[in-house]
Structures are given as C-alpha cells and as structure tokens.
C-alpha cells in the first residue's frame, strides 16, 4: 500500500488552511467521485469481533514538521491480512478544480498493509463487532472536517452513539496527541 498521503507529482505537500472545507466531504467538483481502488472483494470484513485502532502515521522526513500535520486514521485488520481504513486523504489532481490539493473522504477502504500502516503507532479504540464497525463507517459519512480533527469528531460521534466508551476515546486521543512528540514541534 502506498503512503497514506496521495502526493501526486508534487515533492512537498502544501499546508492547507484548517478553514478550507469543501462540500461532499471534499468530493464536490471532482471529475472522479469514486476514489481510489478498494480491495473489499479480496479482503472482506467478516462477522467476528475485531480490535479497532487509531493509527498515527510516522512523520515524513522533510514534509511533516509539526505534530498537527501527522496523518491519523481508524482501522482494523480484516480477512487475508487486509486493513479496513477510515481516513481523510489528500487529493492532488491538477485536472480538478481548485483548491488543489484538497482533503477528501472517499469512504472506508480496504487495503493491504504497507510500511506506513505497519509502522504507525496504534491506539486501541475497542474490540468491536461487525455491526459496530459498520456503524463507524455509516457515522463517518456524516463527518465534515480535516484529518486529525475529522478523526476526533468521528470518535466523539461514536461515543455519542454508544459504539465506543468515552474512556476509550480519551485514552486513544491522549496517546495519539503524544505520538512522535520527541520528533516534532507542536
């Protein structure tokens, strides 16, 4: 799996202002609203309880300087060593209308685990049933925000809906906010 960032041909990802929100979870105006390929058919999410984790991806040398720039996602391992990931991605296709780049939520996607996912710090959200994981995917479709804030809002909604506990939210958020503190500025 490539890096959780879609960098296109640009060697550096410009910092986007936190106030730059685009309707349809970033898909508004895009030529292709389907998004990246999804491996659901190869790695289905089966009806067993699975640990759901908050991933905090490692800083990318020369690209990520501040703690707030780290990429976060929610996910869980599914069959055939695939991972079901829920996260905002950076879309950087110059053929699409401005703003370029932009944050986009393509929906939950199943991918094989690459180095970025294997090396990410992981914080347990809970051991959740298939029904609870599907509820996460459904609630994620209602969140409009950017990366870390988007995950935080999603997790808060999961607490409100009784999918996870507030203690699990607090513990995961505390760990994620402290991830890589020794290597990055606030």
Beta strands, then each sheet from edge to edge (+ up, - down):
strand 1: 50-56
strand 2: 72-77
strand 3: 82-86
strand 4: 89-91
strand 5: 102-104
strand 6: 109-112
strand 7: 121-128
sheet 1: 6+ 3- 2+ 1- 7+
sheet 2: 4+ 5-
end
